[in-house]
Amino acid sequence: LVRRSVDFLEAMRSGAKIVAPMVGGSELAFRLLCRRHGADVAYTPMLEAQKFVEDADFKRSFFQTHAEDRPLVAHFCGNDPRVVGQACAEAARLGADAVDLNLGCPQRVAYAGHYGSYLMGSEDRELVKAIVRTMRKETPKTVAVCVKIRLMDNQRDTLKLVEDLRDAGAQVVALHGRRRATWHRDGPGARDGPADLEAIHQVKESVGDSVIIVTNGNVRNSQEAEDALKETNAGAVMSAEGLLNDPALFEDAVEDDVGDERLRKLGLALEYLDLVEVH
């Protein structure tokens, strides 16, 4: 039931609606719920590559999938090319349609572990390129290689990062339209304010079709998903917190009164609990 990479990539350049990777939030039951209500592609939660390789219980607990859970992207964090490569190879063996490197996590744990957005700086660029090259080397050609990033502090550096990832072997780059986290940075944090969709659009215009760009940010309903695709000209659109609030946000909006909206949300919650019980 594993789809060939060409099919996955075609979806990613044809307006796919994507469940973003979320720590503790994009597990199997939640992914299946979102897929029932308009999502086309889903990422696993962030998986620590080292634990995935070394801890069978961790792998069994956090990499659960199902025949209906396709296409699926296995989303890893780590800073050792060999270990990330091994994790990607194992995920491919277990049925992932694509593998993904986290270069976007802004949280304290990413700072402590030196991964996520704390690998985006120029001082770690050769390491990041080595990780992506190893991901490509260690996975079958039928499995796509993806990377999820944030904006750098200026547009030139963002574009250079995307080009470096592409040249190292990444076929898809998901771009969260907020600035990367730097632990000692002054001013607003990495989660504050709206995403900069114009910056994503500029990256897309610069790289053309040489790598698939996915837009991430400012998506809380189906209309905003369509707007983000149009504004950025990206191949696909991704949502995280919006889906946590409404797992059916990718479905066409239905204008109901407040009471009906409450019942709709309760219905989704019950549907989710049914999926949890089954899976």
PLY file of the C-alpha trace (Angstrom):
ply
format ascii 1.0
element vertex 279
property float x
property float y
property float z
element edge 278
property int vertex1
property int vertex2
end_header
0.00 0.00 0.00
3.04 2.30 -0.01
2.70 4.87 -2.76
5.54 5.55 -5.14
7.44 8.79 -4.61
6.21 10.23 -7.89
2.60 9.96 -6.66
3.45 11.60 -3.34
5.34 14.40 -5.04
2.50 14.95 -7.48
0.14 15.42 -4.54
2.59 17.84 -2.94
2.69 20.04 -6.02
-1.05 19.88 -6.67
-2.54 21.71 -3.69
-2.45 18.95 -1.08
-3.89 19.80 2.33
-1.43 18.61 4.97
-1.54 17.71 8.66
1.63 19.25 10.09
3.93 17.38 12.47
2.96 18.17 16.05
4.61 16.86 19.19
1.92 14.72 20.77
-0.69 16.08 18.37
-0.48 14.28 15.05
-0.69 10.67 16.20
-2.50 7.99 14.17
-6.05 8.55 15.44
-5.80 12.31 14.92
-4.31 11.88 11.44
-7.11 9.53 10.45
-9.70 11.99 11.76
-8.19 14.82 9.71
-7.99 12.61 6.62
-11.71 11.83 6.92
-12.37 15.57 6.86
-10.33 16.87 3.97
-6.62 16.32 4.70
-4.68 14.66 1.87
-1.25 14.08 3.49
-0.12 13.80 7.11
3.14 13.94 9.05
3.90 11.90 12.15
4.69 13.73 15.39
8.32 14.78 15.77
10.32 11.61 16.39
13.76 11.66 17.99
15.95 9.79 15.51
18.23 8.34 18.20
15.33 6.86 20.20
13.66 5.63 17.02
16.79 3.67 16.10
17.71 2.38 19.55
14.43 1.98 21.48
11.96 -0.56 20.10
9.27 0.49 22.58
9.58 4.13 21.53
9.31 3.18 17.87
6.31 0.94 18.48
4.55 3.60 20.54
5.16 6.64 18.38
5.27 5.25 14.84
1.84 3.70 14.41
0.18 3.62 11.02
-2.63 1.97 9.09
-3.63 1.22 5.49
-5.83 4.35 5.46
-2.98 6.48 6.80
-1.47 7.37 3.42
0.46 9.25 2.18
2.48 9.43 5.42
5.61 11.47 6.16
7.92 10.29 8.98
9.21 13.43 10.72
12.55 13.22 12.53
14.74 15.48 14.63
18.43 14.91 15.18
21.90 16.22 14.43
23.84 13.07 13.52
23.71 12.20 9.80
24.31 8.51 10.41
21.58 8.19 13.02
19.02 10.25 11.09
19.80 8.19 8.00
19.22 4.95 9.91
15.93 6.25 11.27
14.76 7.25 7.79
15.70 3.86 6.36
13.69 2.12 9.08
10.68 4.40 8.57
10.77 3.65 4.85
10.86 -0.07 5.64
7.81 0.38 7.86
5.83 2.05 5.08
6.48 5.80 5.13
5.97 7.50 1.78
8.43 10.25 2.69
10.92 11.17 5.40
11.35 14.64 6.86
13.99 16.53 8.84
12.85 18.99 11.50
14.65 22.33 11.15
11.82 24.35 12.64
11.21 23.42 16.28
11.74 26.55 18.45
11.22 24.93 21.84
13.63 24.76 24.77
14.15 21.03 24.26
15.41 21.71 20.72
17.87 24.27 22.05
19.12 21.82 24.66
19.44 19.01 22.13
20.80 21.24 19.35
18.24 20.35 16.69
15.23 21.96 15.04
15.54 25.65 14.25
18.81 25.79 16.19
20.47 23.98 13.24
19.46 26.66 10.73
22.48 28.92 11.24
25.41 29.12 8.82
27.71 27.47 11.39
25.70 24.22 11.04
25.04 24.37 7.31
27.52 21.67 6.29
26.13 19.39 9.00
22.57 19.94 7.80
23.55 19.26 4.20
25.27 16.06 5.29
22.12 14.95 7.12
19.96 15.53 4.03
22.44 13.77 1.75
22.43 10.78 4.10
18.64 10.74 4.21
18.63 10.51 0.42
21.32 7.85 0.35
19.75 5.63 3.00
16.17 5.61 1.70
14.80 4.05 -1.48
14.29 6.37 -4.44
10.57 5.65 -4.10
10.57 7.51 -0.77
10.69 11.31 -0.95
13.06 13.42 1.17
11.56 16.51 2.81
12.70 19.23 5.24
10.60 21.57 7.40
12.10 24.98 8.16
11.30 28.52 9.31
12.27 31.86 7.85
15.80 33.06 8.46
16.34 36.59 9.73
16.49 37.93 6.16
15.13 36.79 2.83
18.51 36.21 1.21
19.53 33.74 3.92
16.17 31.95 3.73
16.56 31.45 0.00
20.15 30.23 0.43
19.01 27.66 2.98
16.27 26.36 0.67
18.72 26.13 -2.23
21.28 24.29 -0.06
18.63 21.80 1.08
17.48 21.25 -2.50
21.02 20.72 -3.75
21.66 18.22 -0.93
18.69 16.12 -2.05
15.52 17.56 -0.52
12.55 17.33 -2.87
10.06 19.14 -0.61
10.67 22.09 1.73
7.83 23.09 4.06
8.30 26.71 5.05
6.74 28.05 8.25
6.34 31.75 7.66
7.69 32.85 11.04
11.28 33.59 11.99
13.60 30.93 13.29
14.14 30.79 17.03
17.38 31.96 18.54
17.43 31.41 22.27
18.92 34.79 23.17
16.96 36.78 20.61
15.35 40.01 21.77
11.82 40.99 20.79
8.86 38.82 19.75
9.25 35.08 19.93
9.05 32.57 17.12
5.31 32.00 17.66
4.12 35.59 17.81
2.24 37.46 15.10
0.96 36.30 11.72
3.05 34.22 9.33
4.77 36.13 6.52
3.20 34.52 3.46
4.81 37.08 1.15
8.23 35.82 2.19
7.15 32.28 1.27
5.90 33.59 -2.07
9.26 35.20 -2.78
11.08 31.94 -2.06
8.71 30.05 -4.35
9.24 32.55 -7.16
13.01 32.26 -6.77
13.27 28.46 -6.76
10.49 27.81 -9.28
9.81 24.13 -9.77
13.29 22.99 -8.73
11.94 22.03 -5.29
8.37 21.77 -4.00
7.49 24.50 -1.51
4.79 23.92 1.12
3.30 26.95 2.87
2.71 26.76 6.63
1.01 29.46 8.72
-2.19 31.56 8.87
-4.49 28.60 8.13
-7.49 28.32 10.45
-10.23 27.37 7.97
-10.69 26.08 4.43
-10.83 29.55 2.90
-7.54 30.56 4.51
-5.99 27.36 3.18
-7.02 28.31 -0.36
-5.89 31.90 0.20
-2.46 30.74 1.39
-2.01 28.59 -1.71
-2.92 31.50 -3.97
-0.86 34.09 -2.10
2.30 31.98 -2.00
1.89 29.94 -5.19
3.12 27.00 -3.10
2.54 23.43 -4.14
0.68 22.48 -0.96
-0.58 23.96 2.30
-0.01 22.78 5.88
-1.78 23.48 9.17
-0.90 22.67 12.78
-2.66 24.65 15.51
-5.62 25.32 13.22
-6.26 21.57 12.97
-5.97 21.14 16.72
-8.81 23.65 17.04
-10.81 22.14 14.16
-9.67 18.81 12.64
-12.19 19.39 9.82
-10.86 22.80 8.81
-9.88 21.58 5.34
-13.51 20.73 4.59
-15.60 23.39 2.90
-17.02 25.69 5.54
-20.69 25.35 6.43
-22.43 28.36 7.93
-24.26 27.18 11.04
-25.50 28.87 14.17
-23.50 28.63 17.37
-25.45 25.65 18.68
-24.87 23.62 15.52
-21.16 24.52 15.61
-20.89 23.21 19.16
-22.58 19.97 18.13
-20.24 19.67 15.13
-17.19 20.00 17.38
-18.61 17.49 19.84
-19.22 15.11 16.96
-15.57 15.42 15.91
-14.44 14.75 19.48
-16.56 11.59 19.67
-15.31 10.47 16.27
-11.73 10.97 17.47
-12.37 8.92 20.62
-13.83 6.12 18.48
-10.64 6.12 16.39
-8.52 6.05 19.55
-10.46 3.03 20.78
-10.02 1.18 17.48
-6.34 2.00 16.95
0 1
1 2
2 3
3 4
4 5
5 6
6 7
7 8
8 9
9 10
10 11
11 12
12 13
13 14
14 15
15 16
16 17
17 18
18 19
19 20
20 21
21 22
22 23
23 24
24 25
25 26
26 27
27 28
28 29
29 30
30 31
31 32
32 33
33 34
34 35
35 36
36 37
37 38
38 39
39 40
40 41
41 42
42 43
43 44
44 45
45 46
46 47
47 48
48 49
49 50
50 51
51 52
52 53
53 54
54 55
55 56
56 57
57 58
58 59
59 60
60 61
61 62
62 63
63 64
64 65
65 66
66 67
67 68
68 69
69 70
70 71
71 72
72 73
73 74
74 75
75 76
76 77
77 78
78 79
79 80
80 81
81 82
82 83
83 84
84 85
85 86
86 87
87 88
88 89
89 90
90 91
91 92
92 93
93 94
94 95
95 96
96 97
97 98
98 99
99 100
100 101
101 102
102 103
103 104
104 105
105 106
106 107
107 108
108 109
109 110
110 111
111 112
112 113
113 114
114 115
115 116
116 117
117 118
118 119
119 120
120 121
121 122
122 123
123 124
124 125
125 126
126 127
127 128
128 129
129 130
130 131
131 132
132 133
133 134
134 135
135 136
136 137
137 138
138 139
139 140
140 141
141 142
142 143
143 144
144 145
145 146
146 147
147 148
148 149
149 150
150 151
151 152
152 153
153 154
154 155
155 156
156 157
157 158
158 159
159 160
160 161
161 162
162 163
163 164
164 165
165 166
166 167
167 168
168 169
169 170
170 171
171 172
172 173
173 174
174 175
175 176
176 177
177 178
178 179
179 180
180 181
181 182
182 183
183 184
184 185
185 186
186 187
187 188
188 189
189 190
190 191
191 192
192 193
193 194
194 195
195 196
196 197
197 198
198 199
199 200
200 201
201 202
202 203
203 204
204 205
205 206
206 207
207 208
208 209
209 210
210 211
211 212
212 213
213 214
214 215
215 216
216 217
217 218
218 219
219 220
220 221
221 222
222 223
223 224
224 225
225 226
226 227
227 228
228 229
229 230
230 231
231 232
232 233
233 234
234 235
235 236
236 237
237 238
238 239
239 240
240 241
241 242
242 243
243 244
244 245
245 246
246 247
247 248
248 249
249 250
250 251
251 252
252 253
253 254
254 255
255 256
256 257
257 258
258 259
259 260
260 261
261 262
262 263
263 264
264 265
265 266
266 267
267 268
268 269
269 270
270 271
271 272
272 273
273 274
274 275
275 276
276 277
277 278
